[in-house]
Amino acid sequence: MFVFLSQLRSIQKIHKMYNMYIHNIIMVIRLAAIELSDILPHTLSLSRGAQEAVRACQTVLSDEC
């Protein structure tokens, strides 16, 4: 029984670390989206890909988790 509880605690620690890792990735993506949505509209000529990137950034910002 002790071994099972020990393994369960290890799994819980791994799960918590994994959740923090995913949370950090989401925060980095959000920060990048904010930066891109601020920078891209100010370029003189936006290509079609850049316009799509701006729309994608705005979508990410409007879809707060």
Backbone torsions as a table, in degrees:
resi	resn	phi	psi	omega
1	MET	NA	-39.9	179.9
2	PHE	-62.8	-40.3	179.6
3	VAL	-62.6	-42.5	179.0
4	PHE	-60.6	-45.9	179.6
5	LEU	-64.5	-38.2	178.4
6	SER	-63.9	-43.4	178.5
7	GLN	-66.5	-37.9	178.5
8	LEU	-62.6	-41.9	177.5
9	ARG	-63.5	-40.4	178.4
10	SER	-62.9	-42.5	178.6
11	ILE	-63.8	-40.7	179.1
12	GLN	-64.0	-39.1	178.5
13	LYS	-65.2	-43.6	178.8
14	ILE	-63.0	-42.4	179.5
15	HIS	-61.9	-42.2	179.3
16	LYS	-64.8	-42.9	178.7
17	MET	-64.2	-40.3	179.0
18	TYR	-62.8	-43.9	178.7
19	ASN	-61.7	-41.0	178.2
20	MET	-65.5	-39.4	178.9
21	TYR	-61.4	-47.4	178.7
22	ILE	-62.9	-42.3	178.7
23	HIS	-59.5	-43.2	179.6
24	ASN	-64.1	-40.1	178.3
25	ILE	-62.8	-43.8	179.4
26	ILE	-62.1	-40.8	179.7
27	MET	-64.8	-40.2	178.5
28	VAL	-64.0	-42.0	178.5
29	ILE	-63.1	-42.0	178.6
30	ARG	-62.8	-44.5	179.3
31	LEU	-62.8	-41.1	177.8
32	ALA	-63.7	-40.0	178.9
33	ALA	-63.9	-40.2	178.0
34	ILE	-63.1	-46.1	-179.7
35	GLU	-62.7	-45.8	-179.2
36	LEU	-64.7	-39.8	-179.2
37	SER	-69.5	-23.7	175.7
38	ASP	-80.9	-36.6	-173.0
39	ILE	-85.0	-48.6	-170.7
40	LEU	-60.2	-40.3	-178.8
41	PRO	-64.9	-17.7	-176.1
42	HIS	-90.7	-2.4	176.6
43	THR	-74.0	152.1	-174.0
44	LEU	-66.0	-48.8	-179.3
45	SER	-127.0	118.5	-179.7
46	LEU	-95.9	127.0	174.5
47	SER	-73.2	170.6	179.6
48	ARG	-61.5	-39.9	178.6
49	GLY	-63.3	-39.2	179.0
50	ALA	-67.4	-38.8	177.7
51	GLN	-63.0	-39.6	177.5
52	GLU	-66.4	-36.4	178.3
53	ALA	-65.0	-40.1	177.9
54	VAL	-62.6	-45.3	179.2
55	ARG	-62.7	-39.8	179.1
56	ALA	-63.9	-41.3	178.5
57	CYS	-63.1	-42.9	-179.9
58	GLN	-66.1	-34.2	177.2
59	THR	-65.8	-43.4	179.2
60	VAL	-61.3	-42.3	-178.4
61	LEU	-68.9	-32.4	-179.1
62	SER	-81.4	-20.4	-179.8
63	ASP	-98.0	61.6	179.9
64	GLU	-61.7	135.0	179.6
65	CYS	-78.7	NA	NA
